[in-house]
Amino acid sequence: MTNVIMHGCNGKMGQTIAGLIADDDEIVLAAGVDAYDEGKNSFPVFKNIKDCNVKADVIIDFSAAPAVDGLLDYCVEQQIPCVLCTTGLSDEQLKKVEEASKKTAVLKSANMSLGINMLMKLLKEAALVLAPAGFDVEIVEKHHKLKVDAPSGTALALGDSVNEALNMEYEYVYDRSQRREKRPQKEIGFSAVRGGTIVGEHDVIFAGADEVVTFSHTAYSKAVFGKGAVQAAKFLKGKPAGLYSMSDVIG
């Protein structure tokens, strides 16, 4: 059994994860931490992580960047592994994550979806075979109209998976509107679609002569990220200090 503290328990993802844990016999939500609480949860909630006196095996974090520093201090002090899902961390905070991982287990990943992380693994294998055979690589991502960044962090991570397999020799291209030339071989093109309520779709296209291979992932709700975080928490229980990612979870 894995006992978890949910840091950011009253946010959308925190509540999603609480629901997933309630339906899972292998994990228990021992406590939550959130600055805003209306007393509606079935577990104790602390307004600040430093006030939490509940013992746990792992902390899952879906909060906000300003809260991460105190969380990392607490994890190091209490020697509790942490699944760090909060995004938008500064360079200084990323350095702090690395320092904390030398003293306790920290899992951080660009995307918590098990499907996306399995896709990253498959892309590396495909790139090693298809790219040398002359296949061009293009990535198309689609998200809801409220998303402000493009391309998505996940699209970039998928591109990185391909490029890492190819010794980082490929250039990333985000706009071809000003170019009038034949497509170079060693580039990865990114295209972004924004509209409606699309949760998240990613297509990685290997386009060859007379054939096309497409790897696709579609997220129908944000629950996919919560499911990945729960699996990561189970994995991280009892792990020694170190910086882990979802690639370690899927093996």
N, C-alpha and C positions, 0 to 999 in steps of 0.2 A: 504493500500500500504506500502511495506517495502522498504526503501532506504538503499542501501548497498555500502560500500567501499570494493573493491577487493584488498587485500594486496598480491602482487605477481601476478599482473594482466597479465603480458606478458609471464609467464611460460605456459607450456602445460595445466596444470589444470586451471590456471587463464583464459586462452582463452576459454577453454571448458565451464567453468562456465559463462563467459560473453555471450557465445552463448545460453546457457540454459536460462539465465535471459532475453535475448532479446525475447525469445519465450514465456515468462511467464507474464501474465497480472497482477500478484499480487506482483511483485517485480521489482525494478528499480536499475540499476547500476549507482550510482551517481558519483563515482570517482574511480580511481585506483591508486595503489602505486607500483612502480617498479624502480629499479636502472637503468634499460635499457629500453629506450623507443624510438621508431622511429616515433611517432606521427601518427600512423595508427588507433588508437582507436577513437570511437565516443564520449568518455567521457574524462574529464580532468585526466591527470596522473601526479602524484607527485613522485619525485625521493626518497623522504624520508617521512615516515609517520608523522614526526613532522612538516613538511611543509604543510600538508593537512589542508585546511580551509573549506572543504565541510562538511555540516551537514549530518549525516546519522543515521539510527536506529541500524545498525549492521555492523560489519566488518567480512568478510570472509578471512581467512588467509591460503594460500597455497604458502608459500615462502621457506625460508631456516632457519635453526636453529639460525644462528648468528643475524638474523633480528627480532627474537621473543622478545628479551628483550625490545627493543625500542617500539615494538608494544604494549606490556603489559603496559608499562609506559603510553603510549598515551591513551589506553583504560580506565585506571584508572583515568587519569587526565581529560579526556573528558566525562567520564561516558558513554561509548559506549560498549554494549555487543559484545563479540567476539566469532566467531566459529573458533576454533584453529585446523587446519588440518595438520600443519607442524609436521613431525616426526623427530626422532633422537635428541630429547631434552636431555640435560644433567640433572643429578640429581638436580643441583642447579636451572636450569630453571624450572624443574617440581615443585620445592618448590615455585618458583616465581609465577607459574601458580596458585598454591593453595592460595598464599597470595593475588594475584590480584582478585581471585574469591570471596574474602571476601568483596571487594569493588565494584565490577561490575560483571555482568553475564558472565561466560566463559563456553563454551561447548567444551569438548575435548573427543574424542572417539578413540579406537584402529582402527576402520574401519568405514568410513562414509557411507557405503552402507546400504540402508534401508533393503535390502534383508538379508544381513549378520546379522544385528542387530535383525531382526525378527527371524532369525534362532537361535541366541543365546537364545532368550526368549523361543522358542519351545524346545530347547535342555534341558533346566532346567526341564521342565515338563516331558520330556521323560526319563531323567536320574532318576527321583524320582520313576518312575514306573518300568523301565527296569533293572536298575542296581541291585536292591534288588532281582530281579527274576533271577539273574545269568548271565545277558548279559554282554559280554566283550565290551570294548570301544576302538575303533581304529580310528585314523584320518589320512586321506591321502590327501595331498595337491599337486597341480601341478602348476608350473609357468614357464615363459620363461627362456631361458638359460642365460640371463644376470643378473638374480636376484642372489645376492651374499649371502643372509642369508637363513638359513634353520634350523628348519621349519619356515614358515612365521609367522609374528606377528598375522595375522588373525587366523591361525591354533592354535596358543597358546591361543588366546582369546576364541576360541571355546572350547578348552580343559578346560580353566578356568571356562567357563559357566557350563560345566558338573560337574566339581570338586566342584564348589561353592554349587551346589545343594546337593552334597554328603559330605558336611562338610569338604572339602579339605582333604579327607582321601586317595585319589588316588595318586600314584607316576607316574611321567612322564618318559617314556622310549623312547629314540631316536635311540638306536642301540642294536640289539639282536645278533649280529654276534659272540660275544664272550661268549654267554650263552648257556648252554646245560641243560635246565631244563624246567619243565612244566610252562606254563604262569600263574603267580599269578593273583588272581581275581582283586585285587585293584591296577590296573595300567592302564594308558592310553598310548597307543602306537602311535607314530608319524612317518609318512613316507613322504618323500619329493621327488618329481619328478621334474627334470629340463630339459627343451628342447624346441626348436623352439620358437614360439611367443605366447605361452599360456599366456593369460592375468591373469587368476586366477581361479582355480577350487578347491573346498574343499568338501570332503566327510567325514561325521561323521558316523561311522558304529557301530551299536549295534548288536553284534553277539551272538545269543542265541543257545539253543539246537534245531536244525531242523528249525530255522527261523532266518532271518537277516533283520533288519530295518536300512535303510540308509537315512540320510538327506544330500542333495546335494545343492551346490550353485555354479553357473558358471557365471563369469563376462566376457562379450564379448568385453567390452572396459572400459577404465578408466572413462567414462562418468557416470557410476553408482555412483562413489564417488562424482562427481560434483552434481548430482541430490540430493544426501543425504545432501550435504552441503547447497544447496539452501533451502531444506525443514527445515534444522536446523536453518537457518537464519530467516525464517518466524516464527518458533517456539520461537526463543530467543528474538524477538522484545518485548520490554517492560517488560521483566522478571526481577525480583529483583536479587541482587547480590547472587552468588552461583556458585558451580561447577556442570555443567550439562553434560550429555552424550546422545548418540543417543537413549539409552533405554528410556529416558524421552520424546524424540520426538515421538517414536512409541507408547508410553503409556503402 
